[in-house]
Amino acid sequence: MDNEITDFTVYPLEGFWKKVNGEELDKNKPEYTVMFKQPDVITQEMFTEALENIKRKSLMHCMMR
C-alpha cells in the first residue's frame, strides 16, 4: 500500500442536532454532533495517532500558560 497521502477533497461538514427529552430545540443550549467524512486512505490507526498528538500538544500548551 502506498502510504503517501496526496491532495484530496475535503468533504462537507455534517451535523446532527438533538432535542432534549423531546422538547423544542433550544438554540441557546445546543446539543449536536459534527462530522467530516475522511478519505478511505485514513486508517483508524492514523486517526488515533493524530488525536493523541493533538491531546499532547494541547496539554503542553495549557501547562505553559
Secondary structure as GFF3:
##gff-version 3
##sequence-region A 1 65
A	DSSP	beta_strand	13	17	.	.	.	ID=ss1
A	DSSP	three_ten_helix	20	22	.	.	.	ID=ss2
A	DSSP	beta_strand	32	36	.	.	.	ID=ss3
A	DSSP	alpha_helix	44	64	.	.	.	ID=ss4
###
